[in-house]
Amino acid sequence: MTTYRDAGFLPQAFVNFLCLLGWSPKNDREFLSLDELTAVFTFEGINRANAVINFTEEDPFDPKAVWLNAEHIRALSVEELASLLPPFFEKAGLVATPDKLLAVTPLIRERIKLLGEAPAAADFFFLPLLAPYDPAELIPSKGGDAAMALRVLQHALEVLPAVNFDHDSLDQELRAAASHLGLKAGQAFQPIRVAVCGRKNAPPLFETMALLGRVTCLARIREAEAYLQSFA
């Protein structure tokens, strides 16, 4: 029980999971709120077979429990979810103010299945410096090379100082930059995403950059430029 709690399972998700171990609703629904469970529970739905929980030493959580928890996380409001995250950020050693955490939460809500995954999904919003990463990650996956990534970052350093740092302005300017360089949007965005986040798998780029702010984004892009120059 404490293992599930400490990993970031919601109580309502865990109850939902436990109910489905020995009982099935008539309509075969699996994701149910506590109110819905109370309303639809009947003794007729109790299964005769023994309940089975699937887990291993490497993966201690039943996949259905994890899936249900993710669904319950998505059912929370941004404010509710943000209010549950501070203990996990504190445990990870990240200083997350309530306002900053509230702003970050909608960007990671779809990307986590357990509350305990939130710090790893969002650490780059709170770290003053990114952890070292492989410069090869900056190179676009399809048809890219270090020279292409370097051109993208250098052009970004030219245009971003004058851009309003909001979603729509960044979207318009960076798509125009990709066109100017003769690149597809994905090719141009990957070096910038990795530069500002330290990884390819990250929340939406423009929202992320707007939240990080101009100063942080430019500093990280300059650092990535130096990475690439040494890599090449």
CYANA upper distance limits for C-alpha pairs under 8 A (distance plus 0.5 A):
  1 MET  CA      5 ARG  CA      6.83
  2 THR  CA      6 ASP  CA      6.35
  3 THR  CA      7 ALA  CA      6.70
  4 TYR  CA      8 GLY  CA      7.03
  4 TYR  CA      9 PHE  CA      6.07
  4 TYR  CA     61 PHE  CA      8.12
  5 ARG  CA      9 PHE  CA      5.72
  5 ARG  CA     10 LEU  CA      7.77
  5 ARG  CA     11 PRO  CA      8.33
  6 ASP  CA    116 GLY  CA      8.04
  7 ALA  CA    114 LEU  CA      7.04
  7 ALA  CA    115 LEU  CA      7.32
  7 ALA  CA    116 GLY  CA      5.62
  8 GLY  CA    114 LEU  CA      5.43
  8 GLY  CA    115 LEU  CA      4.65
  8 GLY  CA    116 GLY  CA      5.33
  8 GLY  CA    117 GLU  CA      8.35
  9 PHE  CA     13 ALA  CA      7.24
  9 PHE  CA     14 PHE  CA      7.09
  9 PHE  CA     66 VAL  CA      8.44
  9 PHE  CA     69 ASN  CA      6.59
  9 PHE  CA    114 LEU  CA      6.36
  9 PHE  CA    115 LEU  CA      7.14
 10 LEU  CA     14 PHE  CA      6.78
 10 LEU  CA     69 ASN  CA      6.94
 10 LEU  CA     72 HIS  CA      7.96
 10 LEU  CA     73 ILE  CA      8.17
 11 PRO  CA     15 VAL  CA      6.69
 12 GLN  CA     16 ASN  CA      6.57
 12 GLN  CA     33 SER  CA      7.41
 12 GLN  CA     34 LEU  CA      6.83
 12 GLN  CA     72 HIS  CA      8.07
 13 ALA  CA     17 PHE  CA      6.67
 13 ALA  CA     65 ALA  CA      7.90
 13 ALA  CA     68 LEU  CA      6.43
 13 ALA  CA     69 ASN  CA      5.53
 13 ALA  CA     72 HIS  CA      6.54
 14 PHE  CA     18 LEU  CA      6.66
 14 PHE  CA     65 ALA  CA      7.43
 14 PHE  CA     69 ASN  CA      7.82
 15 VAL  CA     19 CYS  CA      6.62
 15 VAL  CA     34 LEU  CA      8.30
 16 ASN  CA     20 LEU  CA      6.99
 16 ASN  CA     30 GLU  CA      8.37
 16 ASN  CA     31 PHE  CA      7.63
 16 ASN  CA     32 LEU  CA      6.87
 16 ASN  CA     33 SER  CA      7.75
 16 ASN  CA     34 LEU  CA      7.83
 16 ASN  CA     37 LEU  CA      8.05
 16 ASN  CA     68 LEU  CA      8.09
 17 PHE  CA     21 LEU  CA      7.08
 17 PHE  CA     64 LYS  CA      7.93
 17 PHE  CA     65 ALA  CA      6.10
 17 PHE  CA     68 LEU  CA      7.52
 18 LEU  CA     22 GLY  CA      7.97
 19 CYS  CA     23 TRP  CA      6.38
 19 CYS  CA     24 SER  CA      8.44
 20 LEU  CA     24 SER  CA      6.36
 20 LEU  CA     30 GLU  CA      7.75
 21 LEU  CA     51 ALA  CA      5.73
 21 LEU  CA     52 VAL  CA      7.45
 21 LEU  CA     53 ILE  CA      8.31
 22 GLY  CA     46 ILE  CA      6.20
 22 GLY  CA     47 ASN  CA      5.77
 22 GLY  CA     48 ARG  CA      8.30
 22 GLY  CA     49 ALA  CA      8.27
 22 GLY  CA     50 ASN  CA      7.90
 22 GLY  CA     51 ALA  CA      6.24
 23 TRP  CA     45 GLY  CA      5.83
 23 TRP  CA     46 ILE  CA      4.67
 23 TRP  CA     47 ASN  CA      5.83
 24 SER  CA     28 ASP  CA      6.83
 24 SER  CA     29 ARG  CA      8.48
 24 SER  CA     45 GLY  CA      5.80
 24 SER  CA     46 ILE  CA      7.03
 24 SER  CA     47 ASN  CA      7.71
 25 PRO  CA     29 ARG  CA      6.90
 25 PRO  CA     40 VAL  CA      7.35
 25 PRO  CA     41 PHE  CA      7.45
 25 PRO  CA     45 GLY  CA      6.67
 26 LYS  CA     45 GLY  CA      7.65
 30 GLU  CA     68 LEU  CA      8.36
 31 PHE  CA     68 LEU  CA      6.79
 31 PHE  CA     71 GLU  CA      7.69
 31 PHE  CA     72 HIS  CA      8.34
 32 LEU  CA     36 GLU  CA      6.18
 32 LEU  CA     37 LEU  CA      6.49
 33 SER  CA     37 LEU  CA      6.62
 34 LEU  CA     38 THR  CA      6.69
 35 ASP  CA     39 ALA  CA      6.69
 36 GLU  CA     40 VAL  CA      6.62
 37 LEU  CA     41 PHE  CA      6.26
 41 PHE  CA     45 GLY  CA      7.86
 42 THR  CA     46 ILE  CA      7.97
 53 ILE  CA     62 ASP  CA      6.58
 54 ASN  CA     61 PHE  CA      7.76
 54 ASN  CA     62 ASP  CA      5.36
 54 ASN  CA     63 PRO  CA      7.81
 55 PHE  CA     59 ASP  CA      6.34
 55 PHE  CA     60 PRO  CA      5.38
 55 PHE  CA     61 PHE  CA      5.91
 55 PHE  CA     62 ASP  CA      5.77
 55 PHE  CA     63 PRO  CA      8.48
 56 THR  CA     60 PRO  CA      5.73
 56 THR  CA     61 PHE  CA      8.23
 61 PHE  CA     65 ALA  CA      7.38
 61 PHE  CA     66 VAL  CA      7.31
 62 ASP  CA     66 VAL  CA      6.97
 63 PRO  CA     67 TRP  CA      6.67
 64 LYS  CA     68 LEU  CA      6.56
 65 ALA  CA     69 ASN  CA      6.62
 66 VAL  CA     70 ALA  CA      6.78
 66 VAL  CA    113 LYS  CA      6.77
 66 VAL  CA    114 LEU  CA      7.66
 67 TRP  CA     71 GLU  CA      6.87
 67 TRP  CA    113 LYS  CA      7.42
 68 LEU  CA     72 HIS  CA      6.72
 69 ASN  CA     73 ILE  CA      6.59
 69 ASN  CA    113 LYS  CA      6.69
 69 ASN  CA    114 LEU  CA      7.12
 70 ALA  CA     74 ARG  CA      6.81
 70 ALA  CA    112 ILE  CA      7.30
 70 ALA  CA    113 LYS  CA      4.68
 70 ALA  CA    114 LEU  CA      7.05
 71 GLU  CA     75 ALA  CA      6.81
 71 GLU  CA    113 LYS  CA      8.44
 72 HIS  CA     76 LEU  CA      7.12
 73 ILE  CA     81 LEU  CA      7.56
 73 ILE  CA    109 ARG  CA      7.74
 73 ILE  CA    113 LYS  CA      7.84
 73 ILE  CA    114 LEU  CA      8.43
 74 ARG  CA    109 ARG  CA      6.96
 74 ARG  CA    110 GLU  CA      7.29
 76 LEU  CA     80 GLU  CA      6.37
 76 LEU  CA     81 LEU  CA      6.41
 77 SER  CA     81 LEU  CA      6.71
 78 VAL  CA     82 ALA  CA      6.50
 78 VAL  CA    102 LEU  CA      7.59
 78 VAL  CA    105 THR  CA      6.84
 78 VAL  CA    106 PRO  CA      6.62
 79 GLU  CA     83 SER  CA      6.70
 79 GLU  CA    102 LEU  CA      7.15
 80 GLU  CA     84 LEU  CA      7.26
 81 LEU  CA     85 LEU  CA      7.23
 81 LEU  CA    105 THR  CA      7.75
 82 ALA  CA     86 PRO  CA      8.08
 82 ALA  CA     98 PRO  CA      8.30
 82 ALA  CA    101 LEU  CA      6.72
 82 ALA  CA    102 LEU  CA      5.96
 82 ALA  CA    105 THR  CA      6.42
 83 SER  CA     98 PRO  CA      8.47
 84 LEU  CA    115 LEU  CA      8.31
 85 LEU  CA     89 PHE  CA      7.01
 85 LEU  CA    115 LEU  CA      7.11
 85 LEU  CA    118 ALA  CA      7.92
 86 PRO  CA     90 GLU  CA      6.55
 86 PRO  CA     96 ALA  CA      7.59
 87 PRO  CA     91 LYS  CA      6.61
 88 PHE  CA     92 ALA  CA      6.79
 88 PHE  CA    115 LEU  CA      7.77
 88 PHE  CA    116 GLY  CA      6.33
 88 PHE  CA    118 ALA  CA      8.03
 88 PHE  CA    119 PRO  CA      7.30
 89 PHE  CA     93 GLY  CA      6.79
 89 PHE  CA     94 LEU  CA      5.72
 89 PHE  CA     95 VAL  CA      7.55
 89 PHE  CA     96 ALA  CA      7.30
 89 PHE  CA    118 ALA  CA      8.20
 89 PHE  CA    119 PRO  CA      6.04
 90 GLU  CA     94 LEU  CA      6.11
 90 GLU  CA     95 VAL  CA      7.20
 90 GLU  CA     96 ALA  CA      8.32
 92 ALA  CA    119 PRO  CA      7.15
 94 LEU  CA    119 PRO  CA      8.20
 94 LEU  CA    123 ASP  CA      7.79
 94 LEU  CA    126 PHE  CA      7.04
 94 LEU  CA    127 LEU  CA      7.91
 95 VAL  CA    126 PHE  CA      7.24
 96 ALA  CA    100 LYS  CA      6.87
 96 ALA  CA    101 LEU  CA      6.39
 96 ALA  CA    126 PHE  CA      7.20
 97 THR  CA    101 LEU  CA      6.54
 98 PRO  CA    102 LEU  CA      6.53
 99 ASP  CA    103 ALA  CA      6.83
100 LYS  CA    104 VAL  CA      6.73
101 LEU  CA    105 THR  CA      6.47
102 LEU  CA    106 PRO  CA      8.16
103 ALA  CA    107 LEU  CA      8.37
103 ALA  CA    211 LEU  CA      8.14
104 VAL  CA    108 ILE  CA      7.27
104 VAL  CA    122 ALA  CA      7.91
104 VAL  CA    125 PHE  CA      8.27
104 VAL  CA    211 LEU  CA      8.34
105 THR  CA    109 ARG  CA      6.36
106 PRO  CA    110 GLU  CA      8.32
107 LEU  CA    111 ARG  CA      8.50
107 LEU  CA    203 PRO  CA      6.25
107 LEU  CA    204 PRO  CA      7.72
107 LEU  CA    207 GLU  CA      8.20
107 LEU  CA    208 THR  CA      8.21
108 ILE  CA    112 ILE  CA      7.00
108 ILE  CA    118 ALA  CA      7.63
108 ILE  CA    121 ALA  CA      7.14
108 ILE  CA    122 ALA  CA      7.51
108 ILE  CA    203 PRO  CA      7.01
111 ARG  CA    121 ALA  CA      7.84
111 ARG  CA    203 PRO  CA      8.42
112 ILE  CA    117 GLU  CA      6.33
112 ILE  CA    118 ALA  CA      6.77
112 ILE  CA    121 ALA  CA      7.90
113 LYS  CA    117 GLU  CA      7.56
114 LEU  CA    118 ALA  CA      7.93
117 GLU  CA    121 ALA  CA      6.85
118 ALA  CA    122 ALA  CA      6.61
119 PRO  CA    123 ASP  CA      5.78
121 ALA  CA    202 ALA  CA      7.94
122 ALA  CA    126 PHE  CA      8.00
123 ASP  CA    127 LEU  CA      6.71
124 PHE  CA    129 LEU  CA      8.48
124 PHE  CA    130 LEU  CA      6.89
124 PHE  CA    197 CYS  CA      6.30
124 PHE  CA    198 GLY  CA      7.92
125 PHE  CA    197 CYS  CA      8.47
125 PHE  CA    212 LEU  CA      6.90
130 LEU  CA    197 CYS  CA      8.02
130 LEU  CA    198 GLY  CA      6.82
130 LEU  CA    220 ARG  CA      8.49
131 ALA  CA    198 GLY  CA      7.75
132 PRO  CA    198 GLY  CA      8.21
133 TYR  CA    137 GLU  CA      8.17
133 TYR  CA    198 GLY  CA      6.75
133 TYR  CA    199 ARG  CA      8.09
134 ASP  CA    138 LEU  CA      8.42
135 PRO  CA    139 ILE  CA      8.08
135 PRO  CA    224 ALA  CA      8.02
135 PRO  CA    227 TYR  CA      6.41
135 PRO  CA    228 LEU  CA      6.50
135 PRO  CA    231 PHE  CA      7.06
136 ALA  CA    146 ALA  CA      8.29
136 ALA  CA    231 PHE  CA      8.38
137 GLU  CA    191 PRO  CA      8.10
137 GLU  CA    194 VAL  CA      7.24
137 GLU  CA    199 ARG  CA      7.65
137 GLU  CA    200 LYS  CA      7.47
138 LEU  CA    146 ALA  CA      8.28
138 LEU  CA    149 ALA  CA      6.89
138 LEU  CA    190 GLN  CA      6.97
138 LEU  CA    191 PRO  CA      4.86
138 LEU  CA    192 ILE  CA      8.14
138 LEU  CA    194 VAL  CA      6.26
138 LEU  CA    195 ALA  CA      7.46
138 LEU  CA    224 ALA  CA      8.34
138 LEU  CA    228 LEU  CA      8.31
139 ILE  CA    144 GLY  CA      6.32
139 ILE  CA    145 ASP  CA      6.06
139 ILE  CA    146 ALA  CA      6.19
139 ILE  CA    148 MET  CA      7.96
139 ILE  CA    149 ALA  CA      5.89
139 ILE  CA    190 GLN  CA      7.77
139 ILE  CA    191 PRO  CA      6.62
140 PRO  CA    144 GLY  CA      5.18
140 PRO  CA    145 ASP  CA      7.35
140 PRO  CA    149 ALA  CA      7.35
140 PRO  CA    186 GLY  CA      8.20
140 PRO  CA    187 GLN  CA      5.62
140 PRO  CA    188 ALA  CA      7.98
140 PRO  CA    190 GLN  CA      6.30
140 PRO  CA    191 PRO  CA      7.14
141 SER  CA    187 GLN  CA      7.96
142 LYS  CA    187 GLN  CA      7.74
144 GLY  CA    148 MET  CA      6.60
144 GLY  CA    149 ALA  CA      7.76
144 GLY  CA    187 GLN  CA      7.68
145 ASP  CA    149 ALA  CA      6.95
146 ALA  CA    150 LEU  CA      6.54
146 ALA  CA    228 LEU  CA      7.13
146 ALA  CA    231 PHE  CA      8.41
146 ALA  CA    232 ALA  CA      6.90
147 ALA  CA    151 ARG  CA      6.73
147 ALA  CA    232 ALA  CA      8.39
148 MET  CA    152 VAL  CA      6.86
149 ALA  CA    153 LEU  CA      6.81
149 ALA  CA    188 ALA  CA      7.96
149 ALA  CA    191 PRO  CA      6.23
149 ALA  CA    228 LEU  CA      8.43
150 LEU  CA    154 GLN  CA      6.58
150 LEU  CA    225 GLU  CA      6.80
150 LEU  CA    228 LEU  CA      7.08
150 LEU  CA    229 GLN  CA      8.21
151 ARG  CA    155 HIS  CA      6.53
152 VAL  CA    156 ALA  CA      6.61
152 VAL  CA    178 ALA  CA      8.32
152 VAL  CA    181 LEU  CA      8.13
152 VAL  CA    188 ALA  CA      6.49
152 VAL  CA    191 PRO  CA      7.53
152 VAL  CA    192 ILE  CA      8.12
153 LEU  CA    157 LEU  CA      6.74
153 LEU  CA    191 PRO  CA      7.34
153 LEU  CA    192 ILE  CA      7.05
153 LEU  CA    221 ILE  CA      6.91
153 LEU  CA    222 ARG  CA      8.33
153 LEU  CA    224 ALA  CA      8.31
153 LEU  CA    225 GLU  CA      6.88
154 GLN  CA    158 GLU  CA      6.98
154 GLN  CA    225 GLU  CA      7.77
155 HIS  CA    159 VAL  CA      6.91
155 HIS  CA    177 ALA  CA      7.86
156 ALA  CA    160 LEU  CA      6.18
156 ALA  CA    174 LEU  CA      8.21
156 ALA  CA    177 ALA  CA      8.10
156 ALA  CA    192 ILE  CA      8.43
157 LEU  CA    161 PRO  CA      7.50
157 LEU  CA    218 LEU  CA      7.11
157 LEU  CA    221 ILE  CA      7.76
157 LEU  CA    222 ARG  CA      8.05
159 VAL  CA    163 VAL  CA      7.28
159 VAL  CA    173 GLU  CA      8.29
160 LEU  CA    214 ARG  CA      8.10
160 LEU  CA    218 LEU  CA      8.14
161 PRO  CA    214 ARG  CA      7.76
161 PRO  CA    218 LEU  CA      8.40
163 VAL  CA    169 SER  CA      7.19
163 VAL  CA    170 LEU  CA      7.46
163 VAL  CA    173 GLU  CA      7.89
164 ASN  CA    169 SER  CA      6.33
164 ASN  CA    170 LEU  CA      7.61
165 PHE  CA    169 SER  CA      7.13
165 PHE  CA    170 LEU  CA      6.77
165 PHE  CA    209 MET  CA      7.90
165 PHE  CA    210 ALA  CA      5.65
165 PHE  CA    213 GLY  CA      7.16
165 PHE  CA    214 ARG  CA      6.98
166 ASP  CA    170 LEU  CA      6.59
166 ASP  CA    206 PHE  CA      7.98
166 ASP  CA    207 GLU  CA      7.97
166 ASP  CA    210 ALA  CA      5.63
167 HIS  CA    171 ASP  CA      6.50
167 HIS  CA    206 PHE  CA      5.58
167 HIS  CA    207 GLU  CA      6.06
167 HIS  CA    210 ALA  CA      6.73
168 ASP  CA    172 GLN  CA      6.64
168 ASP  CA    206 PHE  CA      8.34
169 SER  CA    173 GLU  CA      6.56
170 LEU  CA    174 LEU  CA      6.34
170 LEU  CA    206 PHE  CA      6.47
170 LEU  CA    210 ALA  CA      8.41
171 ASP  CA    175 ARG  CA      6.55
171 ASP  CA    206 PHE  CA      6.69
172 GLN  CA    176 ALA  CA      6.64
173 GLU  CA    177 ALA  CA      6.60
174 LEU  CA    178 ALA  CA      6.71
174 LEU  CA    189 PHE  CA      8.30
175 ARG  CA    179 SER  CA      6.85
175 ARG  CA    185 ALA  CA      6.68
176 ALA  CA    180 HIS  CA      6.58
177 ALA  CA    181 LEU  CA      6.73
178 ALA  CA    182 GLY  CA      6.68
178 ALA  CA    183 LEU  CA      5.58
178 ALA  CA    184 LYS  CA      6.73
178 ALA  CA    185 ALA  CA      6.19
178 ALA  CA    187 GLN  CA      8.46
178 ALA  CA    188 ALA  CA      6.02
179 SER  CA    183 LEU  CA      6.34
179 SER  CA    184 LYS  CA      7.63
179 SER  CA    185 ALA  CA      8.26
183 LEU  CA    187 GLN  CA      6.67
183 LEU  CA    188 ALA  CA      6.81
184 LYS  CA    188 ALA  CA      6.97
185 ALA  CA    189 PHE  CA      6.45
186 GLY  CA    190 GLN  CA      6.63
187 GLN  CA    191 PRO  CA      8.13
188 ALA  CA    192 ILE  CA      7.68
189 PHE  CA    193 ARG  CA      6.45
189 PHE  CA    205 LEU  CA      8.32
190 GLN  CA    194 VAL  CA      6.60
190 GLN  CA    200 LYS  CA      7.24
191 PRO  CA    195 ALA  CA      6.45
192 ILE  CA    196 VAL  CA      6.69
192 ILE  CA    221 ILE  CA      7.44
193 ARG  CA    197 CYS  CA      6.34
193 ARG  CA    198 GLY  CA      7.99
193 ARG  CA    199 ARG  CA      7.62
193 ARG  CA    200 LYS  CA      6.95
193 ARG  CA    202 ALA  CA      8.04
193 ARG  CA    205 LEU  CA      6.69
194 VAL  CA    198 GLY  CA      5.13
194 VAL  CA    199 ARG  CA      5.13
194 VAL  CA    200 LYS  CA      5.83
195 ALA  CA    199 ARG  CA      8.18
195 ALA  CA    220 ARG  CA      6.28
195 ALA  CA    221 ILE  CA      5.72
195 ALA  CA    223 GLU  CA      8.18
195 ALA  CA    224 ALA  CA      5.87
196 VAL  CA    209 MET  CA      7.92
196 VAL  CA    216 THR  CA      8.38
196 VAL  CA    217 CYS  CA      6.11
196 VAL  CA    220 ARG  CA      5.95
196 VAL  CA    221 ILE  CA      6.87
197 CYS  CA    202 ALA  CA      7.38
203 PRO  CA    207 GLU  CA      8.32
203 PRO  CA    208 THR  CA      7.00
204 PRO  CA    208 THR  CA      6.59
205 LEU  CA    209 MET  CA      6.62
206 PHE  CA    210 ALA  CA      6.59
207 GLU  CA    211 LEU  CA      6.72
208 THR  CA    212 LEU  CA      6.64
209 MET  CA    213 GLY  CA      6.47
209 MET  CA    214 ARG  CA      8.02
209 MET  CA    217 CYS  CA      7.08
210 ALA  CA    214 ARG  CA      8.00
212 LEU  CA    216 THR  CA      6.60
212 LEU  CA    217 CYS  CA      7.06
213 GLY  CA    217 CYS  CA      6.71
214 ARG  CA    218 LEU  CA      6.53
215 VAL  CA    219 ALA  CA      6.68
216 THR  CA    220 ARG  CA      6.66
217 CYS  CA    221 ILE  CA      6.58
218 LEU  CA    222 ARG  CA      6.64
219 ALA  CA    223 GLU  CA      6.80
220 ARG  CA    224 ALA  CA      6.66
221 ILE  CA    225 GLU  CA      6.61
222 ARG  CA    226 ALA  CA      6.90
223 GLU  CA    227 TYR  CA      6.80
224 ALA  CA    228 LEU  CA      6.70
225 GLU  CA    229 GLN  CA      6.72
226 ALA  CA    230 SER  CA      6.79
227 TYR  CA    231 PHE  CA      6.54
228 LEU  CA    232 ALA  CA      6.44
